[in-house]
């Protein structure tokens, strides 16, 4: 199904629906898609990002290889 056909089917289904909650959720999802790339973070999320950046600056992180090695060791013990 192509994009144009999909849009037509969605519009038809929307026109048939009287479910307010469903329509509001569809609107929210479509609006979210149109704002792609914009993330709204809570204060706790912003704090976590700030802390993580500080840890990286201080060298307090594991490489992908280190994590994979730890996981392999952990799985061997299971």
The first five atom37 places (N, CA, C, CB, O) and aatype in JSON, in Angstrom:
{
  "aatype": [20, 20, 20, 20, 20, 20, 20, 20, 20, 20, 20, 20, 20, 20, 20, 20, 20, 20, 20, 20, 20, 20, 20, 20, 20, 20, 20, 20, 20, 20, 20, 20, 20, 20, 20, 20, 20, 20, 20, 20, 20, 20, 20, 20, 20, 20, 20, 20, 20, 20, 20, 20, 20, 20, 20, 20, 20, 20, 20, 20, 20, 20, 20, 20, 20, 20, 20, 20, 20, 20, 20, 20, 20, 20, 20, 20, 20, 20],
  "atom_mask": [
    [1, 1, 1, 1, 1],
    [1, 1, 1, 1, 1],
    [1, 1, 1, 1, 1],
    [1, 1, 1, 1, 1],
    [1, 1, 1, 1, 1],
    [1, 1, 1, 1, 1],
    [1, 1, 1, 1, 1],
    [1, 1, 1, 1, 1],
    [1, 1, 1, 1, 1],
    [1, 1, 1, 1, 1],
    [1, 1, 1, 1, 1],
    [1, 1, 1, 1, 1],
    [1, 1, 1, 1, 1],
    [1, 1, 1, 1, 1],
    [1, 1, 1, 1, 1],
    [1, 1, 1, 1, 1],
    [1, 1, 1, 1, 1],
    [1, 1, 1, 1, 1],
    [1, 1, 1, 1, 1],
    [1, 1, 1, 1, 1],
    [1, 1, 1, 1, 1],
    [1, 1, 1, 1, 1],
    [1, 1, 1, 1, 1],
    [1, 1, 1, 1, 1],
    [1, 1, 1, 1, 1],
    [1, 1, 1, 1, 1],
    [1, 1, 1, 1, 1],
    [1, 1, 1, 1, 1],
    [1, 1, 1, 1, 1],
    [1, 1, 1, 1, 1],
    [1, 1, 1, 1, 1],
    [1, 1, 1, 1, 1],
    [1, 1, 1, 1, 1],
    [1, 1, 1, 1, 1],
    [1, 1, 1, 1, 1],
    [1, 1, 1, 1, 1],
    [1, 1, 1, 1, 1],
    [1, 1, 1, 1, 1],
    [1, 1, 1, 1, 1],
    [1, 1, 1, 1, 1],
    [1, 1, 1, 1, 1],
    [1, 1, 1, 1, 1],
    [1, 1, 1, 1, 1],
    [1, 1, 1, 1, 1],
    [1, 1, 1, 1, 1],
    [1, 1, 1, 1, 1],
    [1, 1, 1, 1, 1],
    [1, 1, 1, 1, 1],
    [1, 1, 1, 1, 1],
    [1, 1, 1, 1, 1],
    [1, 1, 1, 1, 1],
    [1, 1, 1, 1, 1],
    [1, 1, 1, 1, 1],
    [1, 1, 1, 1, 1],
    [1, 1, 1, 1, 1],
    [1, 1, 1, 1, 1],
    [1, 1, 1, 1, 1],
    [1, 1, 1, 1, 1],
    [1, 1, 1, 1, 1],
    [1, 1, 1, 1, 1],
    [1, 1, 1, 1, 1],
    [1, 1, 1, 1, 1],
    [1, 1, 1, 1, 1],
    [1, 1, 1, 1, 1],
    [1, 1, 1, 1, 1],
    [1, 1, 1, 1, 1],
    [1, 1, 1, 1, 1],
    [1, 1, 1, 1, 1],
    [1, 1, 1, 1, 1],
    [1, 1, 1, 1, 1],
    [1, 1, 1, 1, 1],
    [1, 1, 1, 1, 1],
    [1, 1, 1, 1, 1],
    [1, 1, 1, 1, 1],
    [1, 1, 1, 1, 1],
    [1, 1, 1, 1, 1],
    [1, 1, 1, 1, 1],
    [1, 1, 1, 1, 1]
  ],
  "atom_positions": [
    [[0.86, -1.17, 0.0], [0.0, 0.0, 0.0], [0.9, 1.24, 0.0], [-0.97, 0.0, 1.23], [1.8, 1.37, 0.83]],
    [[0.64, 2.12, -0.93], [1.43, 3.35, -1.03], [1.0, 4.39, -0.01], [1.33, 3.92, -2.42], [-0.02, 4.24, 0.67]],
    [[1.79, 5.43, 0.08], [1.52, 6.5, 1.05], [0.19, 7.18, 0.78], [2.65, 7.52, 1.01], [-0.57, 7.44, 1.71]],
    [[-0.09, 7.48, -0.48], [-1.33, 8.18, -0.83], [-2.54, 7.33, -0.46], [-1.36, 8.52, -2.33], [-3.51, 7.83, 0.11]],
    [[-2.48, 6.04, -0.79], [-3.59, 5.14, -0.47], [-3.78, 5.03, 1.04], [-3.36, 3.75, -1.09], [-4.9, 5.02, 1.53]],
    [[-2.68, 4.93, 1.76], [-2.75, 4.84, 3.22], [-3.38, 6.1, 3.81], [-1.35, 4.62, 3.81], [-4.22, 6.0, 4.72]],
    [[-2.99, 7.25, 3.32], [-3.58, 8.51, 3.81], [-5.08, 8.54, 3.56], [-2.9, 9.72, 3.13], [-5.85, 8.94, 4.43]],
    [[-5.5, 8.11, 2.38], [-6.93, 8.1, 2.04], [-7.69, 7.18, 2.99], [-7.14, 7.65, 0.59], [-8.78, 7.52, 3.45]],
    [[-7.12, 6.0, 3.27], [-7.78, 5.05, 4.18], [-7.86, 5.61, 5.59], [-7.03, 3.71, 4.19], [-8.87, 5.46, 6.27]],
    [[-6.79, 6.27, 6.03], [-6.81, 6.86, 7.36], [-7.86, 7.96, 7.47], [-5.43, 7.43, 7.71], [-8.61, 8.02, 8.44]],
    [[-7.92, 8.82, 6.46], [-8.93, 9.89, 6.46], [-10.33, 9.3, 6.49], [-8.75, 10.8, 5.22], [-11.19, 9.8, 7.22]],
    [[-10.56, 8.25, 5.72], [-11.88, 7.61, 5.7], [-12.23, 7.05, 7.08], [-11.92, 6.49, 4.64], [-13.35, 7.22, 7.56]],
    [[-11.27, 6.37, 7.72], [-11.52, 5.81, 9.04], [-11.76, 6.91, 10.07], [-10.34, 4.93, 9.48], [-12.62, 6.78, 10.94]],
    [[-11.01, 7.99, 9.98], [-11.19, 9.12, 10.89], [-12.58, 9.7, 10.73], [-10.12, 10.2, 10.65], [-13.26, 10.0, 11.71]],
    [[-13.01, 9.87, 9.5], [-14.35, 10.42, 9.23], [-15.45, 9.53, 9.76], [-14.54, 10.64, 7.75], [-16.52, 10.02, 10.12]],
    [[-15.22, 8.24, 9.81], [-16.24, 7.3, 10.31], [-16.26, 7.22, 11.83], [-16.01, 5.92, 9.72], [-17.27, 6.83, 12.42]],
    [[-15.17, 7.56, 12.47], [-15.05, 7.38, 13.92], [-15.77, 8.48, 14.69], [-13.6, 7.33, 14.32], [-15.75, 9.66, 14.32]],
    [[-16.4, 8.07, 15.79], [-16.99, 9.03, 16.72], [-16.37, 8.86, 18.11], [-18.53, 8.85, 16.78], [-16.85, 9.43, 19.09]],
    [[-15.3, 8.08, 18.18], [-14.61, 7.81, 19.44], [-13.65, 8.96, 19.73], [-13.84, 6.44, 19.38], [-12.57, 9.05, 19.14]],
    [[-14.06, 9.85, 20.63], [-13.28, 11.05, 20.92], [-11.89, 10.71, 21.44], [-14.01, 11.91, 21.93], [-10.91, 11.34, 21.02]],
    [[-11.78, 9.74, 22.34], [-10.49, 9.37, 22.9], [-9.54, 8.87, 21.81], [-10.66, 8.31, 23.99], [-8.36, 9.22, 21.8]],
    [[-10.06, 8.05, 20.92], [-9.24, 7.53, 19.83], [-8.77, 8.66, 18.92], [-10.02, 6.49, 19.02], [-7.6, 8.71, 18.54]],
    [[-9.68, 9.57, 18.59], [-9.33, 10.69, 17.72], [-8.3, 11.6, 18.38], [-10.59, 11.5, 17.36], [-7.37, 12.08, 17.72]],
    [[-8.44, 11.84, 19.68], [-7.46, 12.65, 20.4], [-6.09, 11.99, 20.4], [-7.93, 12.91, 21.83], [-5.07, 12.65, 20.23]],
    [[-6.08, 10.67, 20.6], [-4.8, 9.95, 20.61], [-4.17, 9.96, 19.22], [-5.0, 8.5, 21.1], [-2.96, 10.13, 19.1]],
    [[-4.96, 9.8, 18.19], [-4.45, 9.85, 16.83], [-3.88, 11.24, 16.54], [-5.57, 9.5, 15.8], [-2.82, 11.37, 15.93]],
    [[-4.58, 12.26, 16.98], [-4.09, 13.62, 16.78], [-2.76, 13.83, 17.5], [-5.13, 14.63, 17.29], [-1.83, 14.43, 16.96]],
    [[-2.68, 13.32, 18.73], [-1.45, 13.45, 19.5], [-0.3, 12.75, 18.79], [-1.64, 12.86, 20.91], [0.79, 13.31, 18.68]],
    [[-0.54, 11.56, 18.3], [0.51, 10.81, 17.59], [0.94, 11.52, 16.32], [0.03, 9.41, 17.26], [2.13, 11.62, 16.02]],
    [[-0.01, 12.01, 15.56], [0.32, 12.73, 14.33], [1.07, 14.01, 14.62], [-0.95, 13.03, 13.53], [2.02, 14.36, 13.92]],
    [[0.66, 14.71, 15.64], [1.32, 15.95, 16.02], [2.74, 15.67, 16.49], [0.53, 16.69, 17.12], [3.66, 16.44, 16.21]],
    [[2.92, 14.57, 17.21], [4.23, 14.18, 17.69], [5.14, 13.88, 16.5], [4.13, 12.95, 18.62], [6.31, 14.27, 16.5]],
    [[4.62, 13.21, 15.49], [5.4, 12.88, 14.3], [5.83, 14.14, 13.57], [4.6, 11.99, 13.37], [6.94, 14.21, 13.05]],
    [[4.96, 15.14, 13.54], [5.27, 16.39, 12.85], [6.31, 17.2, 13.59], [4.03, 17.2, 12.67], [6.93, 18.09, 13.01]],
    [[6.52, 16.91, 14.86], [7.52, 17.61, 15.67], [8.76, 16.73, 15.85], [6.94, 18.01, 17.04], [9.47, 16.86, 16.85]],
    [[9.01, 15.85, 14.88], [10.13, 14.91, 14.99], [11.42, 15.67, 15.28], [10.28, 14.08, 13.7], [11.67, 16.74, 14.74]],
    [[12.22, 15.08, 16.15], [13.5, 15.68, 16.49], [13.43, 16.59, 17.71], [14.01, 16.45, 15.32], [14.47, 17.01, 18.21]],
    [[12.24, 16.9, 18.19], [12.09, 17.75, 19.36], [11.71, 16.87, 20.54], [11.02, 18.88, 19.11], [10.65, 16.25, 20.56]],
    [[12.6, 16.83, 21.52], [12.33, 16.04, 22.71], [12.11, 16.97, 23.89], [13.49, 15.05, 22.99], [12.89, 17.89, 24.13]],
    [[11.05, 16.72, 24.61], [10.77, 17.5, 25.81], [11.1, 16.64, 27.02], [9.27, 17.99, 25.85], [10.44, 15.63, 27.28]],
    [[12.12, 17.04, 27.73], [12.58, 16.27, 28.88], [12.04, 16.85, 30.17], [14.11, 16.22, 28.91], [11.88, 18.07, 30.31]],
    [[11.78, 15.95, 31.11], [11.4, 16.4, 32.45], [12.65, 16.9, 33.16], [10.71, 15.24, 33.27], [13.77, 16.72, 32.68]],
    [[12.45, 17.53, 34.31], [13.58, 18.03, 35.08], [14.49, 16.88, 35.51], [13.09, 18.8, 36.3], [15.72, 17.02, 35.49]],
    [[13.9, 15.75, 35.91], [14.73, 14.62, 36.34], [15.52, 14.04, 35.16], [13.85, 13.52, 36.98], [16.66, 13.6, 35.33]],
    [[14.93, 14.05, 33.97], [15.64, 13.57, 32.79], [16.79, 14.52, 32.44], [14.67, 13.44, 31.59], [17.89, 14.08, 32.1]],
    [[16.55, 15.82, 32.54], [17.6, 16.8, 32.27], [18.75, 16.63, 33.25], [17.03, 18.24, 32.36], [19.92, 16.72, 32.88]],
    [[18.4, 16.39, 34.52], [19.43, 16.18, 35.54], [20.24, 14.93, 35.23], [18.79, 16.07, 36.94], [21.47, 14.94, 35.38]],
    [[19.58, 13.86, 34.81], [20.28, 12.61, 34.48], [21.23, 12.82, 33.3], [19.28, 11.5, 34.15], [22.34, 12.28, 33.31]],
    [[20.81, 13.58, 32.3], [21.66, 13.86, 31.14], [22.88, 14.67, 31.58], [20.87, 14.61, 30.05], [24.0, 14.39, 31.16]],
    [[22.65, 15.68, 32.41], [23.76, 16.51, 32.9], [24.76, 15.66, 33.69], [23.22, 17.65, 33.79], [25.97, 15.8, 33.51]],
    [[24.25, 14.79, 34.56], [25.13, 13.92, 35.34], [25.9, 12.97, 34.44], [24.31, 13.12, 36.37], [27.09, 12.74, 34.65]],
    [[25.24, 12.41, 33.43], [25.91, 11.48, 32.52], [27.01, 12.18, 31.73], [24.89, 10.86, 31.54], [28.09, 11.62, 31.55]],
    [[26.76, 13.4, 31.28], [27.78, 14.15, 30.55], [28.99, 14.43, 31.44], [27.19, 15.48, 30.03], [30.13, 14.36, 30.99]],
    [[28.72, 14.74, 32.69], [29.81, 14.99, 33.64], [30.63, 13.72, 33.85], [29.24, 15.51, 34.99], [31.86, 13.78, 33.92]],
    [[29.96, 12.58, 33.96], [30.66, 11.32, 34.13], [31.55, 11.02, 32.92], [29.66, 10.17, 34.35], [32.68, 10.56, 33.08]],
    [[31.06, 11.29, 31.74], [31.86, 11.06, 30.53], [33.08, 11.97, 30.54], [31.03, 11.29, 29.26], [34.19, 11.54, 30.23]],
    [[32.87, 13.24, 30.89], [34.0, 14.18, 30.96], [35.06, 13.7, 31.95], [33.51, 15.58, 31.36], [36.25, 13.91, 31.74]],
    [[34.62, 13.05, 33.02], [35.54, 12.57, 34.06], [36.07, 11.16, 33.77], [34.84, 12.58, 35.41], [36.78, 10.59, 34.59]],
    [[35.73, 10.62, 32.61], [36.21, 9.28, 32.25], [35.51, 8.16, 32.99], [37.67, 9.19, 32.5], [36.01, 7.04, 33.02]],
    [[34.37, 8.44, 33.59], [33.64, 7.43, 34.36], [32.62, 6.73, 33.47], [32.95, 8.08, 35.59], [31.41, 6.95, 33.61]],
    [[33.12, 5.9, 32.57], [32.24, 5.15, 31.69], [32.92, 3.88, 31.26], [31.85, 6.0, 30.46], [34.13, 3.72, 31.43]],
    [[32.15, 2.95, 30.71], [32.67, 1.71, 30.19], [32.56, 1.73, 28.67], [31.92, 0.5, 30.78], [31.61, 2.27, 28.11]],
    [[33.54, 1.13, 28.01], [33.45, 0.99, 26.56], [32.5, -0.15, 26.22], [34.85, 0.74, 25.94], [32.15, -0.96, 27.08]],
    [[32.08, -0.2, 24.99], [31.21, -1.28, 24.53], [31.89, -2.63, 24.75], [30.85, -1.1, 23.03], [31.26, -3.6, 25.17]],
    [[33.18, -2.68, 24.48], [33.94, -3.93, 24.65], [33.97, -4.34, 26.12], [35.38, -3.76, 24.12], [33.81, -5.53, 26.43]],
    [[34.17, -3.39, 27.02], [34.2, -3.71, 28.45], [32.85, -4.27, 28.92], [34.57, -2.45, 29.27], [32.8, -5.24, 29.67]],
    [[31.79, -3.66, 28.47], [30.45, -4.11, 28.87], [30.18, -5.5, 28.31], [29.37, -3.12, 28.38], [29.66, -6.37, 29.01]],
    [[30.55, -5.72, 27.05], [30.35, -7.05, 26.46], [31.15, -8.11, 27.21], [30.75, -7.04, 24.98], [30.65, -9.21, 27.45]],
    [[32.38, -7.79, 27.58], [33.21, -8.73, 28.36], [32.56, -9.04, 29.7], [34.62, -8.15, 28.57], [32.52, -10.19, 30.12]],
    [[32.06, -8.01, 30.38], [31.4, -8.22, 31.68], [30.16, -9.08, 31.52], [31.03, -6.88, 32.31], [29.89, -9.95, 32.35]],
    [[29.41, -8.84, 30.46], [28.2, -9.63, 30.23], [28.54, -11.09, 29.97], [27.4, -9.06, 29.05], [27.87, -11.99, 30.47]],
    [[29.59, -11.32, 29.19], [30.02, -12.69, 28.93], [30.41, -13.39, 30.22], [31.18, -12.72, 27.94], [30.04, -14.54, 30.44]],
    [[31.17, -12.71, 31.07], [31.57, -13.29, 32.35], [30.37, -13.58, 33.23], [32.52, -12.35, 33.07], [30.3, -14.63, 33.87]],
    [[29.42, -12.65, 33.24], [28.22, -12.82, 34.07], [27.41, -14.01, 33.56], [27.36, -11.53, 34.05], [26.91, -14.8, 34.35]],
    [[27.28, -14.13, 32.23], [26.51, -15.23, 31.66], [27.18, -16.59, 31.89], [26.31, -15.01, 30.17], [26.49, -17.6, 32.04]],
    [[28.49, -16.62, 31.93], [29.21, -17.86, 32.22], [28.91, -18.35, 33.62], [30.71, -17.66, 32.05], [28.85, -19.56, 33.86]],
    [[28.7, -17.41, 34.55], [28.42, -17.77, 35.94], [27.01, -18.26, 36.16], [28.68, -16.6, 36.82], [26.71, -18.82, 37.21]],
    [[26.14, -18.05, 35.2], [24.73, -18.46, 35.34], [24.53, -19.9, 35.05], [23.86, -17.66, 34.46], [23.4, -20.39, 35.13]]
  ]
}
